[in-house]
Amino acid sequence: MLKKEEVGGVDIPARLTEWFQQRYPAAESARVENFISPEIGYSSETLLFDLVRDIDGKKDSEALVVRLRPQGIPLFETYDLRKQYRIMDTLASSDIPVPKMITYEEDESILGSPFYVMSKVNGQIPADNPPYHMTGWFAEQSPEEVRATWLSGVEKLAKVGRLNYSDYDLEFLNEPELGETPILQHIQVYDELLEWGLDRSRQPLLESTLSWLRGNCPKDEPVALAWGDSRISNQIFQNAECVACIDWEMARLGNPIQDIAWWLVLDQCLSTYIGIPRNEFVPSEVETLAHWEKFSGRKVENLLYYKVFSAFCFSVIMARLNRNSKASGEIPEDDLGEYENLATTQLKALFKEMGITL
């Protein structure tokens, strides 16, 4: 059994201590203390620790975070850790709150895979499991704090869609080889994930949705930075104020509406579609959208299309997670979650809302 200080059989504190001392000669007294590897997220390793140094006879301590490229069975075919680092490092000069990025390390021999280092942002994150609507610090706040927390998160999300990405060296996120428009590019990414990661012959709902998405693409859309995994569980809060937006692995260019659509779809998936009522003090969808419009400076258009798109993407991810769990022996091979899950349930409900039978 691996110690908590080990990841993939590597003694992380010792390796990091040596790495810091070699990379920063002035930090020869540097050492890693209070190391933990929390079980959060699905697609990467997150390590927390204090970098301690002796400076002028005094102990100096800095709380840091390391994010590693995932090891083991991958969720996605490709995982561009450098892209995540580059996005957050670039956004540091914007009004979108992100952690301070420190450095990126490509050498896999250090910790077993590439990684980046960033400053730790103190605060609280609404949990997915158990869901934040049900229990935990978010649900235990006063009604006024619940409301303020939610609206602060939406406000910061809106700022992402307001950003002029061409002013922030983010043109590299455009991949015209995948499609003529950002939404076609994004659809192609999930088409390839479906081909690589699942038995698509057993996914008629996803195949039909893919065809519907391609055949009903909105025209002449605004293009901005799209966070991708835009949800309240990827935000850090202090006193009901969002102070950091994290996890940019799914970021691309796109219509800003797709971020608020993802926010709404994931929130409903993790409440209504698992049998948990939404916290009564969380603002409604109507108020959430109005708040997003106010701070993004944009009108909500084509929301239903992007809700379908979000539910489709989440369905592919849920199916892939289920398949990975089967491969690792966590669940039996006959488990049907690969084909029927909370995301596919919502996807079907959205088509029913539109009066469409696939």
Contacts in CASP RR format, 6 or more apart in sequence:
PFRMAT RR
TARGET T0000
AUTHOR 0000-0000-0000
METHOD contacts of the structure
MODEL  1
MLKKEEVGGVDIPARLTEWFQQRYPAAESARVENFISPEIGYSSETLLFD
LVRDIDGKKDSEALVVRLRPQGIPLFETYDLRKQYRIMDTLASSDIPVPK
MITYEEDESILGSPFYVMSKVNGQIPADNPPYHMTGWFAEQSPEEVRATW
LSGVEKLAKVGRLNYSDYDLEFLNEPELGETPILQHIQVYDELLEWGLDR
SRQPLLESTLSWLRGNCPKDEPVALAWGDSRISNQIFQNAECVACIDWEM
ARLGNPIQDIAWWLVLDQCLSTYIGIPRNEFVPSEVETLAHWEKFSGRKV
ENLLYYKVFSAFCFSVIMARLNRNSKASGEIPEDDLGEYENLATTQLKAL
FKEMGITL
2 8 0 8 1.000
2 9 0 8 1.000
4 35 0 8 1.000
4 36 0 8 1.000
4 37 0 8 1.000
5 11 0 8 1.000
5 12 0 8 1.000
5 13 0 8 1.000
5 35 0 8 1.000
6 12 0 8 1.000
7 37 0 8 1.000
7 45 0 8 1.000
7 47 0 8 1.000
7 68 0 8 1.000
7 71 0 8 1.000
7 111 0 8 1.000
8 71 0 8 1.000
8 112 0 8 1.000
10 111 0 8 1.000
10 112 0 8 1.000
12 32 0 8 1.000
12 35 0 8 1.000
12 37 0 8 1.000
12 47 0 8 1.000
12 111 0 8 1.000
13 32 0 8 1.000
13 33 0 8 1.000
13 35 0 8 1.000
13 49 0 8 1.000
14 32 0 8 1.000
15 110 0 8 1.000
15 111 0 8 1.000
16 32 0 8 1.000
16 49 0 8 1.000
16 66 0 8 1.000
16 111 0 8 1.000
17 30 0 8 1.000
17 31 0 8 1.000
17 32 0 8 1.000
19 105 0 8 1.000
19 110 0 8 1.000
20 27 0 8 1.000
20 30 0 8 1.000
20 32 0 8 1.000
20 51 0 8 1.000
21 27 0 8 1.000
21 28 0 8 1.000
21 30 0 8 1.000
23 103 0 8 1.000
24 30 0 8 1.000
27 51 0 8 1.000
27 53 0 8 1.000
29 53 0 8 1.000
29 54 0 8 1.000
29 55 0 8 1.000
30 51 0 8 1.000
30 52 0 8 1.000
30 53 0 8 1.000
31 51 0 8 1.000
31 52 0 8 1.000
31 53 0 8 1.000
32 49 0 8 1.000
32 50 0 8 1.000
32 51 0 8 1.000
32 52 0 8 1.000
33 49 0 8 1.000
33 50 0 8 1.000
33 52 0 8 1.000
33 61 0 8 1.000
34 48 0 8 1.000
34 49 0 8 1.000
34 50 0 8 1.000
35 47 0 8 1.000
35 48 0 8 1.000
35 49 0 8 1.000
36 47 0 8 1.000
36 48 0 8 1.000
36 49 0 8 1.000
37 45 0 8 1.000
37 46 0 8 1.000
37 47 0 8 1.000
37 48 0 8 1.000
38 46 0 8 1.000
38 48 0 8 1.000
40 46 0 8 1.000
41 247 0 8 1.000
42 75 0 8 1.000
42 321 0 8 1.000
43 70 0 8 1.000
43 74 0 8 1.000
43 75 0 8 1.000
43 76 0 8 1.000
43 79 0 8 1.000
43 249 0 8 1.000
44 67 0 8 1.000
44 68 0 8 1.000
44 69 0 8 1.000
44 70 0 8 1.000
44 79 0 8 1.000
44 81 0 8 1.000
44 249 0 8 1.000
45 66 0 8 1.000
45 67 0 8 1.000
45 68 0 8 1.000
45 70 0 8 1.000
45 71 0 8 1.000
45 113 0 8 1.000
46 65 0 8 1.000
46 66 0 8 1.000
46 67 0 8 1.000
46 68 0 8 1.000
47 65 0 8 1.000
47 66 0 8 1.000
47 67 0 8 1.000
47 68 0 8 1.000
48 63 0 8 1.000
48 64 0 8 1.000
48 65 0 8 1.000
48 120 0 8 1.000
49 63 0 8 1.000
49 64 0 8 1.000
49 66 0 8 1.000
50 61 0 8 1.000
50 62 0 8 1.000
50 63 0 8 1.000
50 64 0 8 1.000
51 61 0 8 1.000
51 62 0 8 1.000
51 64 0 8 1.000
52 59 0 8 1.000
52 60 0 8 1.000
52 61 0 8 1.000
53 59 0 8 1.000
53 60 0 8 1.000
53 61 0 8 1.000
54 60 0 8 1.000
62 119 0 8 1.000
63 119 0 8 1.000
63 120 0 8 1.000
63 122 0 8 1.000
64 102 0 8 1.000
64 117 0 8 1.000
64 118 0 8 1.000
64 119 0 8 1.000
64 120 0 8 1.000
65 99 0 8 1.000
65 117 0 8 1.000
65 118 0 8 1.000
65 119 0 8 1.000
65 120 0 8 1.000
66 111 0 8 1.000
66 115 0 8 1.000
66 116 0 8 1.000
66 117 0 8 1.000
67 81 0 8 1.000
67 84 0 8 1.000
67 115 0 8 1.000
67 116 0 8 1.000
67 118 0 8 1.000
68 81 0 8 1.000
68 111 0 8 1.000
68 112 0 8 1.000
68 113 0 8 1.000
68 114 0 8 1.000
68 115 0 8 1.000
69 79 0 8 1.000
69 81 0 8 1.000
69 113 0 8 1.000
69 114 0 8 1.000
69 115 0 8 1.000
70 79 0 8 1.000
70 113 0 8 1.000
71 112 0 8 1.000
71 113 0 8 1.000
73 324 0 8 1.000
73 327 0 8 1.000
73 328 0 8 1.000
75 317 0 8 1.000
75 320 0 8 1.000
75 321 0 8 1.000
75 324 0 8 1.000
76 193 0 8 1.000
76 320 0 8 1.000
77 192 0 8 1.000
77 193 0 8 1.000
77 196 0 8 1.000
77 197 0 8 1.000
79 249 0 8 1.000
80 249 0 8 1.000
81 104 0 8 1.000
81 114 0 8 1.000
81 115 0 8 1.000
81 116 0 8 1.000
82 104 0 8 1.000
82 106 0 8 1.000
82 114 0 8 1.000
82 116 0 8 1.000
83 172 0 8 1.000
83 173 0 8 1.000
83 248 0 8 1.000
83 249 0 8 1.000
83 251 0 8 1.000
84 116 0 8 1.000
84 247 0 8 1.000
84 248 0 8 1.000
84 249 0 8 1.000
84 251 0 8 1.000
85 101 0 8 1.000
85 104 0 8 1.000
85 116 0 8 1.000
86 172 0 8 1.000
87 170 0 8 1.000
87 173 0 8 1.000
87 248 0 8 1.000
87 251 0 8 1.000
88 98 0 8 1.000
88 99 0 8 1.000
88 101 0 8 1.000
88 118 0 8 1.000
88 248 0 8 1.000
89 101 0 8 1.000
90 168 0 8 1.000
90 169 0 8 1.000
90 170 0 8 1.000
91 98 0 8 1.000
91 163 0 8 1.000
91 168 0 8 1.000
92 98 0 8 1.000
92 100 0 8 1.000
92 101 0 8 1.000
93 168 0 8 1.000
94 159 0 8 1.000
94 163 0 8 1.000
94 168 0 8 1.000
95 159 0 8 1.000
96 156 0 8 1.000
96 159 0 8 1.000
96 160 0 8 1.000
96 163 0 8 1.000
96 245 0 8 1.000
97 156 0 8 1.000
97 242 0 8 1.000
97 243 0 8 1.000
97 244 0 8 1.000
97 245 0 8 1.000
98 244 0 8 1.000
98 245 0 8 1.000
98 246 0 8 1.000
99 118 0 8 1.000
99 119 0 8 1.000
99 120 0 8 1.000
99 121 0 8 1.000
99 244 0 8 1.000
99 246 0 8 1.000
100 118 0 8 1.000
100 119 0 8 1.000
101 116 0 8 1.000
101 117 0 8 1.000
101 118 0 8 1.000
102 116 0 8 1.000
102 117 0 8 1.000
102 118 0 8 1.000
102 119 0 8 1.000
103 116 0 8 1.000
103 117 0 8 1.000
104 114 0 8 1.000
104 115 0 8 1.000
104 116 0 8 1.000
104 117 0 8 1.000
105 111 0 8 1.000
105 114 0 8 1.000
105 115 0 8 1.000
105 116 0 8 1.000
105 117 0 8 1.000
106 114 0 8 1.000
107 114 0 8 1.000
108 114 0 8 1.000
121 236 0 8 1.000
121 243 0 8 1.000
121 244 0 8 1.000
121 246 0 8 1.000
122 236 0 8 1.000
122 238 0 8 1.000
123 236 0 8 1.000
123 237 0 8 1.000
123 238 0 8 1.000
123 243 0 8 1.000
124 137 0 8 1.000
124 138 0 8 1.000
124 236 0 8 1.000
124 237 0 8 1.000
124 238 0 8 1.000
125 233 0 8 1.000
125 234 0 8 1.000
125 235 0 8 1.000
125 236 0 8 1.000
125 237 0 8 1.000
126 132 0 8 1.000
126 137 0 8 1.000
126 138 0 8 1.000
126 149 0 8 1.000
126 232 0 8 1.000
126 233 0 8 1.000
126 235 0 8 1.000
126 237 0 8 1.000
127 136 0 8 1.000
127 138 0 8 1.000
127 233 0 8 1.000
128 233 0 8 1.000
128 270 0 8 1.000
130 136 0 8 1.000
131 270 0 8 1.000
131 271 0 8 1.000
131 274 0 8 1.000
131 276 0 8 1.000
132 138 0 8 1.000
132 139 0 8 1.000
132 232 0 8 1.000
132 233 0 8 1.000
132 270 0 8 1.000
132 279 0 8 1.000
133 139 0 8 1.000
133 270 0 8 1.000
133 271 0 8 1.000
133 276 0 8 1.000
133 277 0 8 1.000
133 278 0 8 1.000
133 279 0 8 1.000
133 282 0 8 1.000
134 276 0 8 1.000
138 146 0 8 1.000
138 149 0 8 1.000
138 279 0 8 1.000
139 146 0 8 1.000
139 279 0 8 1.000
141 149 0 8 1.000
141 240 0 8 1.000
143 281 0 8 1.000
145 240 0 8 1.000
146 279 0 8 1.000
146 281 0 8 1.000
146 282 0 8 1.000
147 281 0 8 1.000
147 282 0 8 1.000
147 283 0 8 1.000
148 240 0 8 1.000
148 241 0 8 1.000
149 232 0 8 1.000
149 237 0 8 1.000
149 240 0 8 1.000
149 242 0 8 1.000
150 232 0 8 1.000
150 282 0 8 1.000
150 283 0 8 1.000
150 288 0 8 1.000
151 283 0 8 1.000
151 288 0 8 1.000
151 291 0 8 1.000
152 237 0 8 1.000
152 240 0 8 1.000
152 241 0 8 1.000
152 242 0 8 1.000
153 232 0 8 1.000
153 235 0 8 1.000
153 237 0 8 1.000
153 242 0 8 1.000
154 260 0 8 1.000
154 263 0 8 1.000
154 288 0 8 1.000
154 291 0 8 1.000
154 292 0 8 1.000
154 295 0 8 1.000
155 242 0 8 1.000
155 291 0 8 1.000
155 295 0 8 1.000
156 235 0 8 1.000
156 242 0 8 1.000
156 245 0 8 1.000
157 227 0 8 1.000
157 230 0 8 1.000
157 245 0 8 1.000
157 259 0 8 1.000
157 260 0 8 1.000
157 263 0 8 1.000
157 292 0 8 1.000
158 260 0 8 1.000
158 291 0 8 1.000
158 292 0 8 1.000
158 293 0 8 1.000
158 294 0 8 1.000
158 295 0 8 1.000
158 296 0 8 1.000
158 297 0 8 1.000
159 295 0 8 1.000
159 296 0 8 1.000
160 224 0 8 1.000
160 225 0 8 1.000
160 226 0 8 1.000
160 227 0 8 1.000
160 230 0 8 1.000
160 245 0 8 1.000
160 256 0 8 1.000
160 259 0 8 1.000
161 224 0 8 1.000
161 225 0 8 1.000
161 226 0 8 1.000
161 256 0 8 1.000
161 259 0 8 1.000
161 296 0 8 1.000
161 298 0 8 1.000
162 224 0 8 1.000
162 256 0 8 1.000
162 295 0 8 1.000
162 296 0 8 1.000
162 297 0 8 1.000
162 298 0 8 1.000
163 224 0 8 1.000
163 225 0 8 1.000
164 224 0 8 1.000
165 171 0 8 1.000
165 173 0 8 1.000
165 223 0 8 1.000
165 224 0 8 1.000
165 225 0 8 1.000
165 253 0 8 1.000
168 225 0 8 1.000
170 225 0 8 1.000
170 253 0 8 1.000
173 225 0 8 1.000
173 251 0 8 1.000
173 252 0 8 1.000
173 253 0 8 1.000
174 182 0 8 1.000
174 185 0 8 1.000
174 253 0 8 1.000
175 185 0 8 1.000
175 252 0 8 1.000
176 185 0 8 1.000
178 184 0 8 1.000
178 185 0 8 1.000
178 188 0 8 1.000
178 189 0 8 1.000
179 185 0 8 1.000
179 188 0 8 1.000
181 217 0 8 1.000
181 221 0 8 1.000
182 221 0 8 1.000
182 223 0 8 1.000
182 226 0 8 1.000
182 252 0 8 1.000
182 253 0 8 1.000
182 254 0 8 1.000
182 255 0 8 1.000
183 217 0 8 1.000
183 218 0 8 1.000
183 221 0 8 1.000
183 254 0 8 1.000
183 255 0 8 1.000
183 258 0 8 1.000
183 309 0 8 1.000
184 214 0 8 1.000
184 217 0 8 1.000
185 252 0 8 1.000
185 253 0 8 1.000
186 252 0 8 1.000
186 254 0 8 1.000
186 258 0 8 1.000
186 309 0 8 1.000
187 210 0 8 1.000
187 213 0 8 1.000
187 214 0 8 1.000
187 217 0 8 1.000
187 309 0 8 1.000
189 252 0 8 1.000
190 210 0 8 1.000
190 312 0 8 1.000
190 313 0 8 1.000
190 316 0 8 1.000
191 210 0 8 1.000
193 316 0 8 1.000
193 320 0 8 1.000
194 200 0 8 1.000
194 203 0 8 1.000
194 206 0 8 1.000
194 207 0 8 1.000
194 210 0 8 1.000
194 316 0 8 1.000
197 320 0 8 1.000
197 323 0 8 1.000
198 206 0 8 1.000
198 316 0 8 1.000
198 319 0 8 1.000
198 320 0 8 1.000
198 323 0 8 1.000
198 338 0 8 1.000
200 206 0 8 1.000
200 207 0 8 1.000
202 338 0 8 1.000
202 339 0 8 1.000
203 319 0 8 1.000
203 339 0 8 1.000
204 358 0 8 1.000
205 315 0 8 1.000
205 339 0 8 1.000
205 344 0 8 1.000
205 347 0 8 1.000
205 348 0 8 1.000
205 358 0 8 1.000
206 312 0 8 1.000
206 315 0 8 1.000
206 316 0 8 1.000
206 319 0 8 1.000
208 358 0 8 1.000
209 308 0 8 1.000
209 312 0 8 1.000
209 315 0 8 1.000
209 347 0 8 1.000
209 351 0 8 1.000
209 358 0 8 1.000
210 312 0 8 1.000
212 308 0 8 1.000
212 356 0 8 1.000
212 358 0 8 1.000
213 305 0 8 1.000
213 308 0 8 1.000
213 309 0 8 1.000
213 312 0 8 1.000
216 305 0 8 1.000
217 305 0 8 1.000
218 255 0 8 1.000
218 301 0 8 1.000
218 302 0 8 1.000
218 305 0 8 1.000
221 254 0 8 1.000
221 255 0 8 1.000
221 302 0 8 1.000
222 255 0 8 1.000
222 256 0 8 1.000
222 298 0 8 1.000
223 253 0 8 1.000
223 254 0 8 1.000
223 255 0 8 1.000
224 253 0 8 1.000
224 254 0 8 1.000
224 255 0 8 1.000
224 256 0 8 1.000
225 251 0 8 1.000
225 253 0 8 1.000
225 254 0 8 1.000
226 251 0 8 1.000
226 252 0 8 1.000
226 253 0 8 1.000
226 254 0 8 1.000
226 255 0 8 1.000
226 256 0 8 1.000
226 258 0 8 1.000
226 259 0 8 1.000
227 245 0 8 1.000
227 248 0 8 1.000
227 250 0 8 1.000
227 251 0 8 1.000
227 259 0 8 1.000
228 248 0 8 1.000
228 250 0 8 1.000
228 251 0 8 1.000
228 252 0 8 1.000
228 258 0 8 1.000
228 259 0 8 1.000
228 262 0 8 1.000
229 247 0 8 1.000
229 248 0 8 1.000
229 249 0 8 1.000
229 250 0 8 1.000
229 262 0 8 1.000
230 259 0 8 1.000
230 260 0 8 1.000
230 262 0 8 1.000
230 263 0 8 1.000
231 262 0 8 1.000
231 263 0 8 1.000
231 266 0 8 1.000
231 267 0 8 1.000
232 263 0 8 1.000
232 267 0 8 1.000
234 245 0 8 1.000
234 246 0 8 1.000
234 247 0 8 1.000
235 242 0 8 1.000
235 244 0 8 1.000
235 245 0 8 1.000
235 246 0 8 1.000
236 242 0 8 1.000
236 243 0 8 1.000
236 244 0 8 1.000
236 246 0 8 1.000
237 243 0 8 1.000
255 302 0 8 1.000
255 306 0 8 1.000
256 296 0 8 1.000
256 298 0 8 1.000
257 298 0 8 1.000
257 300 0 8 1.000
257 301 0 8 1.000
257 302 0 8 1.000
257 303 0 8 1.000
257 306 0 8 1.000
258 306 0 8 1.000
258 309 0 8 1.000
258 310 0 8 1.000
260 288 0 8 1.000
260 289 0 8 1.000
260 292 0 8 1.000
260 296 0 8 1.000
260 300 0 8 1.000
260 303 0 8 1.000
261 303 0 8 1.000
261 306 0 8 1.000
261 307 0 8 1.000
261 309 0 8 1.000
261 310 0 8 1.000
262 306 0 8 1.000
262 310 0 8 1.000
262 313 0 8 1.000
262 314 0 8 1.000
263 288 0 8 1.000
264 285 0 8 1.000
264 288 0 8 1.000
264 307 0 8 1.000
264 310 0 8 1.000
265 307 0 8 1.000
265 310 0 8 1.000
265 311 0 8 1.000
265 314 0 8 1.000
265 346 0 8 1.000
266 310 0 8 1.000
266 314 0 8 1.000
267 278 0 8 1.000
268 278 0 8 1.000
268 346 0 8 1.000
269 311 0 8 1.000
269 314 0 8 1.000
269 342 0 8 1.000
269 343 0 8 1.000
269 346 0 8 1.000
270 276 0 8 1.000
270 342 0 8 1.000
271 277 0 8 1.000
271 278 0 8 1.000
272 278 0 8 1.000
273 342 0 8 1.000
273 343 0 8 1.000
273 345 0 8 1.000
273 346 0 8 1.000
274 342 0 8 1.000
283 291 0 8 1.000
289 300 0 8 1.000
289 303 0 8 1.000
292 300 0 8 1.000
293 299 0 8 1.000
293 300 0 8 1.000
304 350 0 8 1.000
304 353 0 8 1.000
304 354 0 8 1.000
307 350 0 8 1.000
308 347 0 8 1.000
308 350 0 8 1.000
308 351 0 8 1.000
311 343 0 8 1.000
311 344 0 8 1.000
311 346 0 8 1.000
311 347 0 8 1.000
311 350 0 8 1.000
312 347 0 8 1.000
314 343 0 8 1.000
314 346 0 8 1.000
315 341 0 8 1.000
315 343 0 8 1.000
315 344 0 8 1.000
315 347 0 8 1.000
317 343 0 8 1.000
318 337 0 8 1.000
318 341 0 8 1.000
318 342 0 8 1.000
318 343 0 8 1.000
318 344 0 8 1.000
319 337 0 8 1.000
319 338 0 8 1.000
319 339 0 8 1.000
319 341 0 8 1.000
322 331 0 8 1.000
322 335 0 8 1.000
322 337 0 8 1.000
322 338 0 8 1.000
322 341 0 8 1.000
323 338 0 8 1.000
325 331 0 8 1.000
325 335 0 8 1.000
326 332 0 8 1.000
326 333 0 8 1.000
326 335 0 8 1.000
326 338 0 8 1.000
351 357 0 8 1.000
351 358 0 8 1.000
END
